[in-house]
Amino acid sequence: MAMIADLRGLSRHQWAAVSASFLGWALDAFDFFLMVFMFGAIAKEFHTNISAVVVASTLTLAARPFGAMLFGMMADRYGRRPILMTSVVLYSGLELASAFAPSLAVLLILRALFGFAMGGVWGVGASLALESIPPKTRGFISGLLQEGYAAGYLLASAVFFFLFDRVGWRGMFIVGAIPALLAVFIQFAVRESPSFEAERGQAKPRSPLFLLGLGVVALIIAVGPAVVGAFVKISMLNWVYFIDAPLALAGLWFFRKHWKMALYVVALMTAFNLLSHGTQDLYPNFLQKGQKFDTQLTGVLTAIGNLGAIGGGVLFGAWSERLGRRRGIVLAVLLSLLAVPLWAFSHTAVLLGLGAFTMQFMVQGAWGIVPVHLNELSPPDARGAFPGYAYQVGNLLASGNAVWQAKLAEAHHNNFGLAMAVVAVASAIAIAVLTFLGPERRDAIFGAGAKSEAA
């Protein structure tokens, strides 16, 4: 009841900040997951196999930490609001451009650029929202914000259900340009973070020239594997893991005063991203290739899973105010293990729907606590950059997952259920162990007094 009273006490401008963050992440996920539904159709048009197309998701995920670093540092200097707006417009434009890709090579380059622009949304949006609200509402709002991701996936499944057979994969990408309209709402309805405003007059460590140089370098690194791969036959995974990953981890230097915390959070986010992408990205292929379900039933079952995700994220996020961040995460991921047999190895639509709902309820239940947990663990003077960077480096380190799962499934007669189950069990256990051993700073001070508290 106390939390409800606190939520009712939020002002119109506070709800606008929360709405902008939620919609930014939801529409971001919507654009990302549209591609997930179209792997088979794209592979057919470009006369290749699914594992070759799935590389697009790897490149998108691998590019995100470089965007997160740049846009996060810009948000720490220029404010959360204008940078969030910039990221939204950029990723929407690149989604539209994907509709006109003349070849798979060009599409891969565009998806890498999309990942770079997408990288700025999660960390900057979460900081804007969580810095604008009272501490006691953070758990619920955290779950709400994170489940913008599930809401985006749900929207993508609905669009797939109603439009794919009519407009094809290119038409789906055109629909994906709609999120650009969110920038209008941010421009006219959202105020800057009070925490940022309180420190606006203080000296900022990053000069415009430094940020420009960082942006050029980060962009080159982000699209490097896709561009080189268009001319030379290379292993995208080798490039991502032996070139991009070390370069992304070099960004830890910017957080060297907090290097132990940074390494811990990157490891935790790697396990988290393996769990979420391992249970979501190839799920439509599991239904279509493994279960031989049509477009409509695939869309319905995916939607059911995302309804569970939204409920789990909001509920566990709110519970974390009583359970604590660590206990809430551990409980959710351990319960997800119980759902694996029903979710991955059932053969009827009813049981698969129940499994999808239960699995995503628990997986996204744990994820619902992540935005507030990362923001509370972040250095006060880098809250725009640190959470997004750590989250997206975890994404990069987990980015090979879809390719590995596709190859494992193809090696076992398209048994996508087995491939998904292996990753789900391993990553859930890893999250439980890392979270149990890690720190917690529930109700950390944001804004005035934060630096003295951190010291």
C-alpha positions in Angstrom: 0.0 0.0 0.0 2.9 2.3 0.8 4.3 1.7 -2.7 1.0 2.5 -4.3 0.8 5.7 -2.4 4.4 6.6 -3.5 3.5 5.8 -7.1 0.3 8.0 -6.9 2.5 10.8 -5.6 4.6 10.9 -8.8 4.2 14.1 -10.8 3.2 14.4 -14.4 6.8 15.1 -15.3 8.1 12.1 -13.4 5.6 9.8 -15.2 6.7 11.4 -18.5 10.3 10.5 -17.8 9.3 6.9 -17.0 7.1 6.7 -20.1 9.9 8.0 -22.4 12.3 5.4 -21.0 9.8 2.6 -21.2 8.7 3.5 -24.8 12.3 4.0 -25.9 13.3 0.5 -24.7 10.0 -1.1 -25.9 10.2 0.3 -29.4 13.9 -0.5 -29.5 13.1 -4.1 -28.7 10.3 -4.1 -31.2 12.7 -3.1 -33.9 15.3 -5.7 -32.8 12.9 -8.6 -32.5 11.2 -8.0 -35.9 14.3 -9.5 -37.4 14.1 -12.6 -35.2 10.8 -13.5 -36.9 12.3 -13.1 -40.3 15.4 -15.2 -40.3 13.9 -17.9 -42.5 12.4 -15.5 -45.0 15.6 -13.5 -45.3 17.7 -16.6 -45.7 15.3 -17.8 -48.5 15.5 -14.5 -50.4 19.3 -14.4 -50.2 19.7 -18.1 -50.9 21.6 -19.0 -47.7 21.0 -20.8 -44.5 19.5 -19.5 -41.2 22.8 -19.6 -39.3 24.3 -17.2 -41.9 21.4 -14.7 -41.3 21.5 -15.1 -37.5 24.9 -13.4 -37.7 22.9 -10.2 -38.1 21.8 -10.5 -34.4 25.4 -11.2 -33.4 26.5 -8.0 -35.1 23.7 -6.0 -33.6 24.5 -7.2 -30.1 28.3 -6.8 -30.6 27.9 -3.2 -31.8 25.8 -2.1 -28.8 28.5 -1.6 -26.2 30.4 0.9 -28.4 27.2 2.9 -28.8 26.5 2.6 -25.1 29.9 4.0 -24.2 29.6 7.0 -26.6 26.0 7.9 -25.9 26.4 7.3 -22.2 29.4 9.7 -21.9 27.4 12.2 -24.0 24.5 11.8 -21.6 26.8 12.5 -18.6 28.0 15.7 -20.3 24.9 17.0 -22.2 22.0 15.4 -20.4 19.9 12.2 -20.6 17.0 13.7 -22.5 18.7 15.0 -25.8 20.8 11.9 -26.1 17.9 9.5 -25.6 16.1 11.4 -28.4 19.1 11.1 -30.7 19.4 7.4 -30.2 15.7 6.8 -30.9 15.8 8.7 -34.2 19.0 7.0 -35.3 17.9 3.4 -34.7 14.5 4.1 -36.3 16.2 5.5 -39.4 18.5 2.5 -39.7 15.5 0.1 -39.2 13.9 1.8 -42.2 17.1 1.5 -44.3 17.2 -2.2 -43.6 14.0 -2.6 -45.6 15.9 -1.6 -48.8 19.1 -3.8 -48.3 20.0 -5.2 -51.8 22.1 -8.0 -50.3 22.8 -9.9 -47.1 26.2 -8.1 -46.8 24.5 -4.7 -46.9 21.8 -5.9 -44.4 24.5 -7.0 -42.0 26.2 -3.6 -42.1 22.9 -1.9 -41.5 22.2 -4.2 -38.5 25.6 -3.4 -37.0 24.9 0.3 -37.4 21.4 -0.3 -35.8 23.1 -2.0 -32.9 25.4 1.0 -32.4 22.5 3.4 -32.3 20.4 1.0 -30.1 23.2 0.9 -27.6 22.5 4.3 -26.2 18.8 3.6 -25.2 18.8 1.3 -22.3 21.4 2.9 -20.0 20.5 6.5 -20.8 16.7 5.9 -20.5 17.0 4.0 -17.2 19.1 6.8 -15.7 16.7 9.4 -16.9 13.7 7.6 -15.3 15.3 6.3 -12.1 17.0 9.6 -11.3 13.6 11.4 -11.6 11.7 9.3 -9.0 11.7 8.7 -5.2 13.9 5.7 -4.0 11.0 3.7 -2.7 9.4 3.5 -6.2 12.5 2.3 -8.0 11.8 -1.4 -7.7 8.4 -1.2 -9.4 9.6 1.3 -12.0 12.6 -0.8 -12.7 10.5 -3.8 -13.5 8.2 -1.7 -15.6 11.1 -0.2 -17.5 12.8 -3.5 -18.2 9.6 -5.1 -19.4 9.4 -2.5 -22.1 11.7 -5.1 -23.7 9.1 -7.8 -23.4 6.4 -5.3 -24.5 8.5 -4.6 -27.7 8.8 -8.4 -28.3 5.0 -8.7 -27.8 4.4 -5.9 -30.3 6.8 -7.5 -32.8 4.9 -10.8 -32.5 1.6 -9.1 -33.0 2.9 -7.3 -36.1 4.3 -10.6 -37.4 0.9 -12.2 -36.8 -1.1 -9.6 -38.7 1.3 -8.3 -41.3 4.1 -10.6 -42.3 2.2 -12.7 -44.8 0.9 -9.5 -46.4 4.0 -7.3 -46.5 7.0 -9.6 -46.2 10.2 -9.0 -44.4 10.9 -5.7 -46.1 7.5 -4.3 -45.2 8.1 -5.3 -41.6 11.3 -3.2 -41.5 9.3 -0.2 -42.9 6.8 -0.6 -40.1 9.8 -0.6 -37.7 10.5 3.0 -38.5 7.5 4.2 -36.5 9.4 4.6 -33.2 11.0 7.8 -34.6 7.8 9.5 -33.5 8.8 9.0 -29.9 11.3 11.8 -30.3 8.4 14.2 -30.6 7.0 13.1 -27.2 10.4 13.4 -25.5 11.0 16.9 -27.0 7.7 18.3 -25.7 6.8 16.3 -22.6 9.9 15.1 -20.9 12.2 17.1 -18.5 15.8 16.5 -17.8 16.9 14.3 -14.9 16.9 16.3 -11.7 20.2 14.7 -10.7 21.9 15.8 -13.9 20.4 19.3 -13.6 21.8 19.6 -10.0 25.3 19.1 -11.4 25.0 20.8 -14.7 27.3 23.7 -13.7 30.1 21.4 -12.6 33.1 20.7 -14.8 32.7 17.7 -17.1 35.6 15.4 -17.7 35.0 14.7 -21.4 35.5 17.5 -23.9 33.5 17.7 -27.1 36.7 16.9 -29.1 37.3 13.8 -27.0 33.7 12.7 -27.5 34.0 13.2 -31.3 37.1 11.2 -31.5 35.6 8.4 -29.3 32.5 8.4 -31.5 34.5 7.9 -34.7 36.6 5.1 -33.2 33.6 3.4 -31.7 31.7 3.5 -34.9 34.5 2.1 -36.9 34.9 -0.8 -34.4 31.2 -1.4 -34.3 30.7 -1.9 -38.0 34.2 -3.3 -38.7 33.3 -7.0 -38.9 30.3 -6.4 -41.1 32.2 -4.1 -43.6 35.2 -6.4 -43.8 32.9 -9.4 -44.1 31.3 -7.9 -47.2 34.6 -8.1 -49.1 36.5 -11.0 -47.4 35.2 -14.3 -46.1 35.8 -14.1 -42.4 34.4 -15.7 -39.3 32.2 -13.0 -37.7 32.4 -14.7 -34.3 36.2 -14.8 -34.4 36.2 -11.1 -35.2 33.7 -10.3 -32.5 35.4 -12.2 -29.8 39.1 -11.7 -30.6 38.9 -8.0 -31.8 35.6 -6.4 -30.7 35.5 -7.9 -27.3 39.0 -6.9 -26.2 38.4 -3.4 -27.5 35.1 -3.2 -25.7 36.7 -4.4 -22.4 39.3 -1.7 -22.8 36.5 0.7 -22.0 36.8 -0.5 -18.4 39.7 2.0 -18.2 37.2 4.8 -18.1 35.8 3.2 -14.9 39.2 2.2 -13.5 38.5 3.8 -10.0 35.7 1.2 -9.8 37.3 -1.6 -11.8 36.3 -4.5 -9.5 32.6 -3.4 -9.6 32.8 -2.9 -13.4 34.3 -6.4 -13.9 31.6 -8.0 -11.7 28.7 -6.2 -13.4 30.0 -7.1 -16.9 30.2 -10.8 -15.9 26.7 -10.7 -14.4 25.3 -9.0 -17.5 27.0 -11.6 -19.7 25.1 -14.4 -17.9 21.9 -12.4 -18.0 22.1 -11.8 -21.7 22.8 -15.4 -22.4 19.7 -16.3 -20.4 17.4 -13.7 -22.1 18.6 -14.1 -25.7 19.1 -17.8 -25.2 15.4 -18.2 -24.4 14.0 -15.7 -26.9 16.0 -15.1 -30.1 15.5 -18.6 -31.6 12.1 -19.4 -30.0 10.2 -18.5 -33.2 12.5 -20.9 -35.2 11.9 -23.5 -32.5 8.2 -23.2 -33.2 8.4 -23.0 -37.0 11.3 -25.5 -37.7 11.0 -27.9 -34.8 7.3 -27.9 -34.2 6.2 -27.0 -37.8 3.8 -24.3 -36.5 2.5 -21.7 -39.0 2.9 -17.9 -38.8 -0.3 -17.3 -36.7 0.4 -20.0 -34.0 4.0 -18.9 -33.8 2.9 -15.3 -33.2 0.3 -16.4 -30.6 2.8 -18.5 -28.5 5.4 -15.8 -28.7 2.9 -13.3 -27.4 1.9 -15.6 -24.6 5.5 -15.8 -23.5 5.8 -12.0 -23.5 2.7 -11.6 -21.5 4.3 -13.8 -18.9 7.5 -11.7 -19.2 5.7 -8.4 -18.5 3.9 -9.8 -15.4 7.1 -11.4 -14.0 9.2 -8.3 -14.6 6.8 -5.9 -12.9 6.1 -8.3 -10.0 9.7 -9.2 -9.2 10.8 -5.6 -9.6 8.2 -4.5 -7.0 9.1 -7.5 -4.7 12.7 -6.5 -4.8 11.8 -3.6 -2.5 11.0 -6.2 0.2 13.1 -9.2 -0.8 16.1 -7.2 -1.8 17.7 -7.0 -5.2 19.9 -10.1 -4.9 17.3 -12.4 -3.3 14.7 -11.4 -5.9 17.1 -12.2 -8.8 18.3 -15.6 -7.3 14.7 -16.7 -6.6 13.5 -15.9 -10.1 16.3 -17.6 -12.0 16.2 -20.8 -9.9 12.4 -21.0 -10.5 13.1 -20.7 -14.2 14.9 -24.1 -14.1 11.6 -25.7 -13.2 10.0 -24.5 -16.4 12.7 -25.9 -18.8 11.1 -29.3 -19.5 7.7 -27.8 -20.2 9.1 -24.9 -22.3 11.7 -26.8 -24.4 10.4 -30.3 -24.7 6.6 -30.2 -25.0 4.9 -30.9 -28.3 1.4 -29.5 -28.0 0.5 -25.9 -28.4 -1.2 -25.7 -25.0 1.8 -27.1 -23.1 4.2 -25.0 -25.1 2.2 -21.9 -24.3 2.2 -22.7 -20.6 5.9 -23.3 -20.8 6.6 -20.1 -22.6 4.5 -18.1 -20.1 6.2 -19.6 -17.1 9.7 -19.4 -18.5 9.5 -15.8 -19.5 7.7 -14.9 -16.2 10.8 -16.1 -14.3 13.5 -14.9 -16.8 12.1 -11.4 -17.1 11.2 -11.5 -13.4 15.0 -11.5 -12.7 15.6 -9.0 -15.5 13.0 -6.6 -14.0 15.4 -6.0 -11.1 18.4 -5.3 -13.3 17.9 -1.6 -14.2 17.6 -0.5 -10.5 20.3 -2.9 -9.4 22.8 -1.6 -11.9 22.0 2.0 -11.4 22.4 1.6 -7.6 25.7 -0.1 -8.1 27.0 2.6 -10.6 29.5 5.3 -9.8 27.4 8.5 -9.2 29.4 10.6 -11.7 29.0 8.0 -14.5 25.4 6.8 -14.1 24.7 7.7 -17.7 27.5 5.6 -19.1 28.2 2.8 -16.5 25.0 0.8 -16.5 24.5 0.9 -20.3 28.2 0.1 -20.9 28.2 -2.9 -18.5 24.9 -4.2 -19.9 26.0 -3.9 -23.5 29.4 -5.4 -23.0 27.6 -8.4 -21.5 25.5 -8.4 -24.7 28.6 -8.5 -26.8 30.1 -11.3 -24.8 26.9 -13.2 -25.2 26.3 -12.2 -28.9 27.5 -15.5 -30.3 24.7 -17.3 -28.6 22.2 -17.3 -31.4 24.8 -18.7 -33.9 25.9 -21.4 -31.4 22.3 -22.4 -30.7 21.5 -22.5 -34.4 24.5 -24.7 -35.2 23.8 -26.9 -32.2 20.2 -27.3 -33.3 21.2 -28.1 -36.9 23.7 -30.6 -35.7 20.9 -32.4 -33.8 18.3 -32.5 -36.6 16.9 -29.0 -36.0 16.4 -29.7 -32.3 16.1 -26.1 -31.2 14.5 -27.2 -27.9 17.7 -28.9 -26.9 19.9 -25.9 -27.9 17.7 -23.5 -25.9 17.6 -25.7 -22.8 21.4 -26.1 -22.6 21.9 -22.3 -22.6 18.9 -21.6 -20.3 20.1 -24.0 -17.6 23.8 -23.0 -17.7 23.1 -19.2 -17.7 20.5 -19.4 -14.9 22.9 -21.2 -12.6 25.6 -18.7 -13.4 23.4 -15.8 -12.6 22.3 -17.3 -9.3 25.9 -17.9 -8.2 27.2 -14.4 -9.3 24.3 -12.6 -7.8 24.5 -14.5 -4.5 28.2 -13.7 -4.2 27.8 -10.1 -5.3 27.0 -6.7 -3.6 23.8 -4.8 -3.2 23.1 -1.1 -2.6 19.4 -0.9 -2.3 18.1 2.7 -1.9 21.4 4.3 -2.9 21.3 8.1 -3.0 21.0 9.6 -6.5 21.9 13.2 -7.0 22.9 15.4 -4.1 24.9 13.4 -1.6 25.6 10.5 -3.9 29.3 11.1 -4.2 29.9 11.4 -0.5 27.9 8.1 0.0 29.9 6.3 -2.6 33.1 7.5 -1.0 
